[in-house]
Amino acid sequence: MREIQEVGETTRPGRAASLKAFESTYLDPLEKTIKAKNSKEFDTAFNSALKGCNSCHVSHEPRHQSSLSGLFTVSFFDTVLGKLGGVKSG
């Protein structure tokens, strides 16, 4: 996820500050819970990051508000996290 954030910082420099803030606000805590294998704290951090993802996407792409509001779902991240080592949300 960080790699795509970095690509976004390069290709959309006007959003670089927002992307960096997202990393420190959401990704750092999420990464910490994954490393600690703390599922309860992971759920909290995951849900917070999920809201952050959808909030940002909707605010930057208001014309897609109805379709983007459900873009990042728990099942999407379960798939991604499963590939990263078996951590599962919820």
Biopython code that builds the backbone (N, CA, C, O; Angstrom):
import numpy as np
from Bio.PDB.StructureBuilder import StructureBuilder

atoms = [
    (1, "MET", "N", (0.831, -1.186, 0.000)),
    (1, "MET", "CA", (0.000, 0.000, 0.000)),
    (1, "MET", "C", (0.876, 1.251, 0.000)),
    (1, "MET", "O", (0.551, 2.244, -0.651)),
    (2, "ARG", "N", (1.971, 1.198, 0.723)),
    (2, "ARG", "CA", (2.838, 2.372, 0.750)),
    (2, "ARG", "C", (3.403, 2.696, -0.625)),
    (2, "ARG", "O", (3.571, 3.861, -0.986)),
    (3, "GLU", "N", (3.690, 1.649, -1.382)),
    (3, "GLU", "CA", (4.270, 1.875, -2.704)),
    (3, "GLU", "C", (3.305, 2.644, -3.594)),
    (3, "GLU", "O", (3.715, 3.552, -4.318)),
    (4, "ILE", "N", (2.025, 2.285, -3.545)),
    (4, "ILE", "CA", (1.055, 2.999, -4.372)),
    (4, "ILE", "C", (0.873, 4.423, -3.859)),
    (4, "ILE", "O", (0.612, 5.339, -4.638)),
    (5, "GLN", "N", (1.011, 4.607, -2.559)),
    (5, "GLN", "CA", (0.958, 5.963, -2.006)),
    (5, "GLN", "C", (2.108, 6.799, -2.585)),
    (5, "GLN", "O", (1.917, 7.952, -2.974)),
    (6, "GLU", "N", (3.281, 6.209, -2.634)),
    (6, "GLU", "CA", (4.450, 6.929, -3.147)),
    (6, "GLU", "C", (4.295, 7.246, -4.633)),
    (6, "GLU", "O", (4.702, 8.316, -5.086)),
    (7, "VAL", "N", (3.718, 6.334, -5.378)),
    (7, "VAL", "CA", (3.439, 6.606, -6.793)),
    (7, "VAL", "C", (2.492, 7.798, -6.897)),
    (7, "VAL", "O", (2.702, 8.694, -7.714)),
    (8, "GLY", "N", (1.457, 7.804, -6.073)),
    (8, "GLY", "CA", (0.508, 8.910, -6.068)),
    (8, "GLY", "C", (1.158, 10.237, -5.706)),
    (8, "GLY", "O", (0.811, 11.273, -6.272)),
    (9, "GLU", "N", (2.096, 10.213, -4.769)),
    (9, "GLU", "CA", (2.802, 11.441, -4.391)),
    (9, "GLU", "C", (3.602, 12.000, -5.561)),
    (9, "GLU", "O", (3.756, 13.213, -5.696)),
    (10, "THR", "N", (4.109, 11.106, -6.406)),
    (10, "THR", "CA", (4.894, 11.522, -7.565)),
    (10, "THR", "C", (4.000, 11.962, -8.716)),
    (10, "THR", "O", (4.237, 13.000, -9.334)),
    (11, "THR", "N", (2.974, 11.170, -9.000)),
    (11, "THR", "CA", (2.125, 11.467, -10.153)),
    (11, "THR", "C", (1.077, 12.535, -9.871)),
    (11, "THR", "O", (0.562, 13.159, -10.798)),
    (12, "ARG", "N", (0.762, 12.746, -8.608)),
    (12, "ARG", "CA", (-0.207, 13.772, -8.223)),
    (12, "ARG", "C", (0.381, 14.610, -7.086)),
    (12, "ARG", "O", (-0.063, 14.519, -5.942)),
    (13, "PRO", "N", (1.370, 15.413, -7.412)),
    (13, "PRO", "CA", (2.071, 16.174, -6.363)),
    (13, "PRO", "C", (1.161, 17.102, -5.553)),
    (13, "PRO", "O", (1.472, 17.435, -4.410)),
    (14, "GLY", "N", (0.062, 17.510, -6.132)),
    (14, "GLY", "CA", (-0.877, 18.353, -5.396)),
    (14, "GLY", "C", (-1.550, 17.627, -4.241)),
    (14, "GLY", "O", (-2.085, 18.255, -3.327)),
    (15, "ARG", "N", (-1.520, 16.319, -4.289)),
    (15, "ARG", "CA", (-2.133, 15.516, -3.223)),
    (15, "ARG", "C", (-1.092, 14.862, -2.318)),
    (15, "ARG", "O", (-1.438, 14.083, -1.430)),
    (16, "ALA", "N", (0.168, 15.176, -2.542)),
    (16, "ALA", "CA", (1.249, 14.545, -1.776)),
    (16, "ALA", "C", (1.085, 14.749, -0.269)),
    (16, "ALA", "O", (1.274, 13.811, 0.505)),
    (17, "ALA", "N", (0.743, 15.940, 0.144)),
    (17, "ALA", "CA", (0.590, 16.210, 1.583)),
    (17, "ALA", "C", (-0.528, 15.360, 2.186)),
    (17, "ALA", "O", (-0.386, 14.831, 3.288)),
    (18, "SER", "N", (-1.630, 15.233, 1.465)),
    (18, "SER", "CA", (-2.745, 14.406, 1.942)),
    (18, "SER", "C", (-2.347, 12.939, 2.021)),
    (18, "SER", "O", (-2.709, 12.240, 2.967)),
    (19, "LEU", "N", (-1.602, 12.478, 1.027)),
    (19, "LEU", "CA", (-1.166, 11.087, 1.020)),
    (19, "LEU", "C", (-0.203, 10.797, 2.169)),
    (19, "LEU", "O", (-0.290, 9.748, 2.808)),
    (20, "LYS", "N", (0.707, 11.721, 2.427)),
    (20, "LYS", "CA", (1.636, 11.542, 3.552)),
    (20, "LYS", "C", (0.879, 11.550, 4.880)),
    (20, "LYS", "O", (1.194, 10.776, 5.785)),
    (21, "ALA", "N", (-0.108, 12.416, 4.990)),
    (21, "ALA", "CA", (-0.919, 12.466, 6.212)),
    (21, "ALA", "C", (-1.691, 11.159, 6.392)),
    (21, "ALA", "O", (-1.840, 10.673, 7.514)),
    (22, "PHE", "N", (-2.181, 10.593, 5.295)),
    (22, "PHE", "CA", (-2.891, 9.319, 5.366)),
    (22, "PHE", "C", (-1.959, 8.229, 5.892)),
    (22, "PHE", "O", (-2.352, 7.415, 6.728)),
    (23, "GLU", "N", (-0.736, 8.222, 5.399)),
    (23, "GLU", "CA", (0.236, 7.215, 5.847)),
    (23, "GLU", "C", (0.448, 7.285, 7.353)),
    (23, "GLU", "O", (0.380, 6.271, 8.048)),
    (24, "SER", "N", (0.704, 8.492, 7.849)),
    (24, "SER", "CA", (0.995, 8.613, 9.280)),
    (24, "SER", "C", (-0.248, 8.425, 10.146)),
    (24, "SER", "O", (-0.160, 7.909, 11.261)),
    (25, "THR", "N", (-1.400, 8.841, 9.635)),
    (25, "THR", "CA", (-2.638, 8.737, 10.414)),
    (25, "THR", "C", (-3.219, 7.329, 10.417)),
    (25, "THR", "O", (-3.720, 6.857, 11.438)),
    (26, "TYR", "N", (-3.148, 6.661, 9.264)),
    (26, "TYR", "CA", (-3.821, 5.366, 9.133)),
    (26, "TYR", "C", (-2.890, 4.178, 8.908)),
    (26, "TYR", "O", (-3.049, 3.141, 9.551)),
    (27, "LEU", "N", (-1.932, 4.316, 8.013)),
    (27, "LEU", "CA", (-1.100, 3.161, 7.676)),
    (27, "LEU", "C", (-0.106, 2.802, 8.775)),
    (27, "LEU", "O", (0.119, 1.622, 9.047)),
    (28, "ASP", "N", (0.488, 3.808, 9.406)),
    (28, "ASP", "CA", (1.437, 3.509, 10.484)),
    (28, "ASP", "C", (0.773, 2.713, 11.618)),
    (28, "ASP", "O", (1.309, 1.686, 12.034)),
    (29, "PRO", "N", (-0.392, 3.171, 12.127)),
    (29, "PRO", "CA", (-1.051, 2.382, 13.175)),
    (29, "PRO", "C", (-1.480, 0.994, 12.693)),
    (29, "PRO", "O", (-1.395, 0.023, 13.444)),
    (30, "LEU", "N", (-1.937, 0.900, 11.451)),
    (30, "LEU", "CA", (-2.351, -0.393, 10.918)),
    (30, "LEU", "C", (-1.164, -1.344, 10.834)),
    (30, "LEU", "O", (-1.267, -2.512, 11.208)),
    (31, "GLU", "N", (-0.063, -0.848, 10.353)),
    (31, "GLU", "CA", (1.159, -1.663, 10.255)),
    (31, "GLU", "C", (1.618, -2.134, 11.629)),
    (31, "GLU", "O", (2.057, -3.273, 11.790)),
    (32, "LYS", "N", (1.516, -1.260, 12.605)),
    (32, "LYS", "CA", (1.925, -1.606, 13.967)),
    (32, "LYS", "C", (1.093, -2.770, 14.517)),
    (32, "LYS", "O", (1.628, -3.673, 15.160)),
    (33, "THR", "N", (-0.219, -2.740, 14.259)),
    (33, "THR", "CA", (-1.075, -3.817, 14.767)),
    (33, "THR", "C", (-0.809, -5.136, 14.042)),
    (33, "THR", "O", (-0.918, -6.209, 14.636)),
    (34, "ILE", "N", (-0.462, -5.053, 12.761)),
    (34, "ILE", "CA", (-0.137, -6.267, 12.007)),
    (34, "ILE", "C", (1.138, -6.892, 12.557)),
    (34, "ILE", "O", (1.197, -8.101, 12.783)),
    (35, "LYS", "N", (2.155, -6.066, 12.771)),
    (35, "LYS", "CA", (3.414, -6.578, 13.315)),
    (35, "LYS", "C", (3.224, -7.180, 14.702)),
    (35, "LYS", "O", (3.871, -8.166, 15.055)),
    (36, "ALA", "N", (2.335, -6.580, 15.483)),
    (36, "ALA", "CA", (2.069, -7.071, 16.837)),
    (36, "ALA", "C", (1.101, -8.266, 16.839)),
    (36, "ALA", "O", (0.904, -8.910, 17.869)),
    (37, "LYS", "N", (0.505, -8.552, 15.680)),
    (37, "LYS", "CA", (-0.493, -9.619, 15.541)),
    (37, "LYS", "C", (-1.608, -9.463, 16.573)),
    (37, "LYS", "O", (-2.066, -10.427, 17.186)),
    (38, "ASN", "N", (-2.021, -8.215, 16.737)),
    (38, "ASN", "CA", (-3.075, -7.883, 17.690)),
    (38, "ASN", "C", (-4.374, -7.671, 16.913)),
    (38, "ASN", "O", (-4.605, -6.592, 16.367)),
    (39, "SER", "N", (-5.211, -8.690, 16.865)),
    (39, "SER", "CA", (-6.409, -8.628, 16.032)),
    (39, "SER", "C", (-7.429, -7.602, 16.506)),
    (39, "SER", "O", (-8.118, -6.996, 15.686)),
    (40, "LYS", "N", (-7.538, -7.398, 17.808)),
    (40, "LYS", "CA", (-8.503, -6.420, 18.309)),
    (40, "LYS", "C", (-8.096, -5.005, 17.889)),
    (40, "LYS", "O", (-8.922, -4.242, 17.388)),
    (41, "GLU", "N", (-6.845, -4.665, 18.092)),
    (41, "GLU", "CA", (-6.379, -3.344, 17.680)),
    (41, "GLU", "C", (-6.345, -3.227, 16.154)),
    (41, "GLU", "O", (-6.551, -2.146, 15.601)),
    (42, "PHE", "N", (-6.083, -4.352, 15.482)),
    (42, "PHE", "CA", (-6.111, -4.344, 14.023)),
    (42, "PHE", "C", (-7.499, -3.951, 13.529)),
    (42, "PHE", "O", (-7.621, -3.119, 12.630)),
    (43, "ASP", "N", (-8.549, -4.541, 14.108)),
    (43, "ASP", "CA", (-9.913, -4.217, 13.688)),
    (43, "ASP", "C", (-10.183, -2.722, 13.803)),
    (43, "ASP", "O", (-10.770, -2.121, 12.903)),
    (44, "THR", "N", (-9.759, -2.128, 14.901)),
    (44, "THR", "CA", (-9.966, -0.695, 15.105)),
    (44, "THR", "C", (-9.186, 0.117, 14.071)),
    (44, "THR", "O", (-9.732, 1.028, 13.448)),
    (45, "ALA", "N", (-7.908, -0.217, 13.894)),
    (45, "ALA", "CA", (-7.075, 0.513, 12.937)),
    (45, "ALA", "C", (-7.561, 0.296, 11.511)),
    (45, "ALA", "O", (-7.561, 1.220, 10.697)),
    (46, "PHE", "N", (-7.973, -0.928, 11.216)),
    (46, "PHE", "CA", (-8.467, -1.250, 9.879)),
    (46, "PHE", "C", (-9.717, -0.450, 9.555)),
    (46, "PHE", "O", (-9.810, 0.152, 8.485)),
    (47, "ASN", "N", (-10.677, -0.438, 10.470)),
    (47, "ASN", "CA", (-11.914, 0.301, 10.228)),
    (47, "ASN", "C", (-11.659, 1.792, 10.095)),
    (47, "ASN", "O", (-12.310, 2.467, 9.297)),
    (48, "SER", "N", (-10.729, 2.304, 10.861)),
    (48, "SER", "CA", (-10.359, 3.706, 10.745)),
    (48, "SER", "C", (-9.729, 3.989, 9.373)),
    (48, "SER", "O", (-10.070, 4.978, 8.724)),
    (49, "ALA", "N", (-8.819, 3.127, 8.941)),
    (49, "ALA", "CA", (-8.184, 3.295, 7.632)),
    (49, "ALA", "C", (-9.205, 3.158, 6.513)),
    (49, "ALA", "O", (-9.154, 3.895, 5.528)),
    (50, "LEU", "N", (-10.122, 2.228, 6.660)),
    (50, "LEU", "CA", (-11.165, 2.029, 5.658)),
    (50, "LEU", "C", (-11.995, 3.295, 5.489)),
    (50, "LEU", "O", (-12.272, 3.714, 4.366)),
    (51, "LYS", "N", (-12.389, 3.898, 6.596)),
    (51, "LYS", "CA", (-13.146, 5.152, 6.542)),
    (51, "LYS", "C", (-12.308, 6.258, 5.918)),
    (51, "LYS", "O", (-12.818, 7.076, 5.153)),
    (52, "GLY", "N", (-11.016, 6.279, 6.247)),
    (52, "GLY", "CA", (-10.123, 7.283, 5.672)),
    (52, "GLY", "C", (-9.989, 7.129, 4.164)),
    (52, "GLY", "O", (-10.005, 8.118, 3.431)),
    (53, "CYS", "N", (-9.857, 5.884, 3.698)),
    (53, "CYS", "CA", (-9.773, 5.617, 2.251)),
    (53, "CYS", "C", (-11.011, 6.135, 1.539)),
    (53, "CYS", "O", (-10.923, 6.922, 0.596)),
    (54, "ASN", "N", (-12.156, 5.682, 2.004)),
    (54, "ASN", "CA", (-13.390, 6.048, 1.330)),
    (54, "ASN", "C", (-13.663, 7.539, 1.422)),
    (54, "ASN", "O", (-14.143, 8.139, 0.460)),
    (55, "SER", "N", (-13.367, 8.141, 2.555)),
    (55, "SER", "CA", (-13.586, 9.571, 2.725)),
    (55, "SER", "C", (-12.754, 10.380, 1.736)),
    (55, "SER", "O", (-13.250, 11.318, 1.111)),
    (56, "CYS", "N", (-11.495, 10.010, 1.602)),
    (56, "CYS", "CA", (-10.606, 10.739, 0.697)),
    (56, "CYS", "C", (-11.033, 10.546, -0.759)),
    (56, "CYS", "O", (-11.087, 11.504, -1.530)),
    (57, "HIS", "N", (-11.333, 9.307, -1.123)),
    (57, "HIS", "CA", (-11.729, 9.045, -2.505)),
    (57, "HIS", "C", (-13.000, 9.805, -2.866)),
    (57, "HIS", "O", (-13.104, 10.352, -3.964)),
    (58, "VAL", "N", (-13.952, 9.843, -1.966)),
    (58, "VAL", "CA", (-15.195, 10.554, -2.229)),
    (58, "VAL", "C", (-14.948, 12.057, -2.304)),
    (58, "VAL", "O", (-15.519, 12.730, -3.162)),
    (59, "SER", "N", (-14.113, 12.591, -1.426)),
    (59, "SER", "CA", (-13.875, 14.038, -1.438)),
    (59, "SER", "C", (-13.107, 14.492, -2.674)),
    (59, "SER", "O", (-13.302, 15.614, -3.143)),
    (60, "HIS", "N", (-12.237, 13.638, -3.207)),
    (60, "HIS", "CA", (-11.462, 14.004, -4.396)),
    (60, "HIS", "C", (-12.171, 13.652, -5.694)),
    (60, "HIS", "O", (-11.815, 14.171, -6.752)),
    (61, "GLU", "N", (-13.151, 12.795, -5.630)),
    (61, "GLU", "CA", (-13.885, 12.376, -6.827)),
    (61, "GLU", "C", (-15.393, 12.434, -6.554)),
    (61, "GLU", "O", (-16.067, 11.405, -6.594)),
    (62, "PRO", "N", (-15.925, 13.634, -6.276)),
    (62, "PRO", "CA", (-17.336, 13.721, -5.887)),
    (62, "PRO", "C", (-18.299, 13.179, -6.942)),
    (62, "PRO", "O", (-19.392, 12.725, -6.604)),
    (63, "ARG", "N", (-17.908, 13.222, -8.205)),
    (63, "ARG", "CA", (-18.801, 12.702, -9.249)),
    (63, "ARG", "C", (-18.984, 11.185, -9.123)),
    (63, "ARG", "O", (-19.928, 10.624, -9.678)),
    (64, "HIS", "N", (-18.080, 10.525, -8.393)),
    (64, "HIS", "CA", (-18.160, 9.079, -8.196)),
    (64, "HIS", "C", (-18.605, 8.709, -6.787)),
    (64, "HIS", "O", (-18.408, 7.578, -6.344)),
    (65, "GLN", "N", (-19.190, 9.644, -6.103)),
    (65, "GLN", "CA", (-19.504, 9.407, -4.700)),
    (65, "GLN", "C", (-20.279, 8.122, -4.474)),
    (65, "GLN", "O", (-19.924, 7.352, -3.581)),
    (66, "SER", "N", (-21.320, 7.863, -5.246)),
    (66, "SER", "CA", (-22.122, 6.677, -4.963)),
    (66, "SER", "C", (-21.358, 5.384, -5.244)),
    (66, "SER", "O", (-21.528, 4.396, -4.530)),
    (67, "SER", "N", (-20.519, 5.385, -6.280)),
    (67, "SER", "CA", (-19.804, 4.152, -6.604)),
    (67, "SER", "C", (-18.541, 3.969, -5.769)),
    (67, "SER", "O", (-18.128, 2.834, -5.529)),
    (68, "LEU", "N", (-17.924, 5.046, -5.325)),
    (68, "LEU", "CA", (-16.688, 4.922, -4.551)),
    (68, "LEU", "C", (-16.929, 4.694, -3.066)),
    (68, "LEU", "O", (-16.025, 4.242, -2.362)),
    (69, "SER", "N", (-18.108, 4.992, -2.582)),
    (69, "SER", "CA", (-18.333, 4.879, -1.138)),
    (69, "SER", "C", (-18.131, 3.453, -0.634)),
    (69, "SER", "O", (-17.804, 3.253, 0.536)),
    (70, "GLY", "N", (-18.322, 2.466, -1.497)),
    (70, "GLY", "CA", (-18.113, 1.085, -1.081)),
    (70, "GLY", "C", (-16.920, 0.436, -1.749)),
    (70, "GLY", "O", (-16.792, -0.788, -1.738)),
    (71, "LEU", "N", (-16.042, 1.244, -2.334)),
    (71, "LEU", "CA", (-14.916, 0.715, -3.096)),
    (71, "LEU", "C", (-14.017, -0.167, -2.249)),
    (71, "LEU", "O", (-13.692, -1.285, -2.648)),
    (72, "PHE", "N", (-13.618, 0.315, -1.097)),
    (72, "PHE", "CA", (-12.735, -0.448, -0.232)),
    (72, "PHE", "C", (-13.583, -1.112, 0.841)),
    (72, "PHE", "O", (-14.132, -0.443, 1.717)),
    (73, "THR", "N", (-13.683, -2.403, 0.766)),
    (73, "THR", "CA", (-14.542, -3.153, 1.681)),
    (73, "THR", "C", (-13.695, -4.104, 2.515)),
    (73, "THR", "O", (-12.532, -4.362, 2.204)),
    (74, "VAL", "N", (-14.290, -4.608, 3.559)),
    (74, "VAL", "CA", (-13.597, -5.562, 4.416)),
    (74, "VAL", "C", (-13.157, -6.772, 3.607)),
    (74, "VAL", "O", (-12.038, -7.252, 3.784)),
    (75, "SER", "N", (-14.013, -7.278, 2.722)),
    (75, "SER", "CA", (-13.631, -8.462, 1.952)),
    (75, "SER", "C", (-12.455, -8.177, 1.025)),
    (75, "SER", "O", (-11.618, -9.052, 0.804)),
    (76, "PHE", "N", (-12.381, -6.963, 0.478)),
    (76, "PHE", "CA", (-11.245, -6.581, -0.354)),
    (76, "PHE", "C", (-9.958, -6.659, 0.461)),
    (76, "PHE", "O", (-8.970, -7.243, 0.016)),
    (77, "PHE", "N", (-9.972, -6.070, 1.649)),
    (77, "PHE", "CA", (-8.772, -6.069, 2.471)),
    (77, "PHE", "C", (-8.474, -7.440, 3.055)),
    (77, "PHE", "O", (-7.308, -7.769, 3.276)),
    (78, "ASP", "N", (-9.501, -8.251, 3.311)),
    (78, "ASP", "CA", (-9.254, -9.622, 3.756)),
    (78, "ASP", "C", (-8.441, -10.370, 2.706)),
    (78, "ASP", "O", (-7.518, -11.114, 3.037)),
    (79, "THR", "N", (-8.788, -10.170, 1.448)),
    (79, "THR", "CA", (-8.058, -10.804, 0.352)),
    (79, "THR", "C", (-6.605, -10.338, 0.343)),
    (79, "THR", "O", (-5.687, -11.154, 0.258)),
    (80, "VAL", "N", (-6.403, -9.041, 0.429)),
    (80, "VAL", "CA", (-5.049, -8.475, 0.408)),
    (80, "VAL", "C", (-4.255, -8.953, 1.617)),
    (80, "VAL", "O", (-3.114, -9.393, 1.477)),
    (81, "LEU", "N", (-4.849, -8.868, 2.794)),
    (81, "LEU", "CA", (-4.139, -9.250, 4.014)),
    (81, "LEU", "C", (-3.854, -10.741, 4.052)),
    (81, "LEU", "O", (-2.818, -11.157, 4.572)),
    (82, "GLY", "N", (-4.745, -11.543, 3.516)),
    (82, "GLY", "CA", (-4.512, -12.982, 3.451)),
    (82, "GLY", "C", (-3.256, -13.297, 2.657)),
    (82, "GLY", "O", (-2.510, -14.216, 2.995)),
    (83, "LYS", "N", (-3.029, -12.537, 1.612)),
    (83, "LYS", "CA", (-1.828, -12.724, 0.795)),
    (83, "LYS", "C", (-0.580, -12.229, 1.501)),
    (83, "LYS", "O", (0.535, -12.609, 1.143)),
    (84, "LEU", "N", (-0.767, -11.377, 2.508)),
    (84, "LEU", "CA", (0.372, -10.804, 3.233)),
    (84, "LEU", "C", (0.735, -11.578, 4.485)),
    (84, "LEU", "O", (1.643, -11.179, 5.214)),
    (85, "GLY", "N", (0.055, -12.659, 4.745)),
    (85, "GLY", "CA", (0.488, -13.452, 5.900)),
    (85, "GLY", "C", (-0.618, -13.949, 6.791)),
    (85, "GLY", "O", (-0.364, -14.309, 7.941)),
    (86, "GLY", "N", (-1.819, -13.980, 6.306)),
    (86, "GLY", "CA", (-2.892, -14.617, 7.038)),
    (86, "GLY", "C", (-3.606, -13.782, 8.065)),
    (86, "GLY", "O", (-4.482, -14.306, 8.754)),
    (87, "VAL", "N", (-3.282, -12.494, 8.213)),
    (87, "VAL", "CA", (-4.039, -11.650, 9.136)),
    (87, "VAL", "C", (-5.385, -11.413, 8.498)),
    (87, "VAL", "O", (-5.462, -11.140, 7.300)),
    (88, "LYS", "N", (-6.438, -11.509, 9.266)),
    (88, "LYS", "CA", (-7.779, -11.332, 8.731)),
    (88, "LYS", "C", (-8.519, -10.318, 9.577)),
    (88, "LYS", "O", (-8.428, -10.347, 10.804)),
    (89, "SER", "N", (-9.255, -9.417, 8.933)),
    (89, "SER", "CA", (-10.032, -8.440, 9.671)),
    (89, "SER", "C", (-11.244, -9.127, 10.273)),
    (89, "SER", "O", (-11.661, -10.197, 9.830)),
    (90, "GLY", "N", (-11.807, -8.478, 11.306)),
    (90, "GLY", "CA", (-13.037, -8.975, 11.922)),
    (90, "GLY", "C", (-12.933, -10.268, 12.469)),
    (90, "GLY", "O", (-13.907, -10.788, 13.014)),
]
sb = StructureBuilder()
sb.init_structure("model")
sb.init_model(0)
sb.init_chain("A")
sb.init_seg("    ")
for serial, (resi, resn, name, xyz) in enumerate(atoms, 1):
    if name == "N":
        sb.init_residue(resn, " ", resi, " ")
    sb.init_atom(name, np.array(xyz, "f"), 0.0, 1.0, " ", f" {name:<3s}", serial, name[0])
structure = sb.get_structure()
